[in-house]
Amino acid sequence: MRSAKIILCVCSILGVCAQAQTSAQSKRIVIAASTVLDGKGGVLHNTRIVVAGAQIVAIDAKAGPVDYDLGGLTVLPGWIDAHVHINWFFGKDGKLAGGRAMADEAAYAAASNAWVTLMAGFTTVQNMGSPTTLRDAIAKDMLPGPRILTAVEPLMGRGEQTGTPDEIRAYVRKQKEAGADLIKIYASGGMRQGRMTLSQEQLNAACDEAKKQGLRTLVHAYRDAVRAATLAGCTEVEHGLGATDGDLRLMAEKGTYFDPQAGLLLENYLLNKAKYAGTPFYPATEEGFSVFEEILPMNHELLQRAAKIPGLKIVFGTDAVAGAHGRNAEEFIDRVRDCGVDPMAAMVSANSLGAEALGMADQIGSIGPGLQADIIALDGDPLQDITAVRRVVFVMKGGIVYKNAARGAIPVYAGIQP
Ligand SMILES: [Zn+2]
């Protein structure tokens, strides 16, 4: 679309041009691939993907001429991260930036986070709360970045103070008016002990009203809040520490999506403890971060158990905060290496299943005619060696190529280290 528009402008100046415009619109891009993971668990060999405009229009082994030869790589749909905090960054003082950061510094940091996330192969992310500015700038092609779906202001559970069910319903409608794609709800306190911060009645009101408004609900929940969110008909449970097998089975039965974190989040806190220590909601000292070392095995145990529950829909969400943007794919490695998740299931969780959880399965998350041309390629086979997810050498989003690096050029991280 963009190139067609540019041509139109130039053409109207030159006054010659219907022909050039037509050829821009009909220009097809042919991608040759030796291995394609289709995003739904299937594998195609020695085929070609034909892209026109923003969409895939055909899978045709005979299509040509070839524009991009991705032979020897693993081609798959761009990944979807169901849970990021794209606006979080470390400020000039080296600490997690809060509200005191300059507005322009915060804006550039968010734009940078979006860029490194896209370079790491994530073509769609769900953001947990910010104004819609960055989402809209990327959607208009003003900035490169993943497609963003965003909550605006989260519903923070504060017991009775949160409000009556009617007040909560009004709050949900206010989010919709502010342009939210989803409602983020905090229904419990901290990872280890925090209790429910919303009653069943309050959660019922929030998730029911969101559904009426056509919005999905993502609920930060531990222990009892997991079951309560499931019973309330909320769309997706985030985190979930303390969920029993019974809770997990109930989620499977009700079709509630589950988004647990296998490691990146806590590993990132440990890696960056000096930058988080003493900031609001974090331990005051670096020593205090040893608590996260204790919680990490609990996360592994939860995902190991969840992966065995038949029919439970486990999506891929990293909870990427400052320090983790562009390293989102580390979570795949944690899932496969530390939690025994099947590598293909890990890929599907960030492709077709992730798209289904967003209500976008007909647009993204798989490779086939009519889908958005969100296509990435890895230098390696993630089914044999999951660390291949670090070596993203090709990124196309909506038919535009943002990255096409030489093989072997990316030794470690797919994202650019900020
Ligand atoms: Zn989060």
Residues whose N, C-alpha, C, O or C-beta is under 5 A from the ligand:
A	BS01	ZN	D319
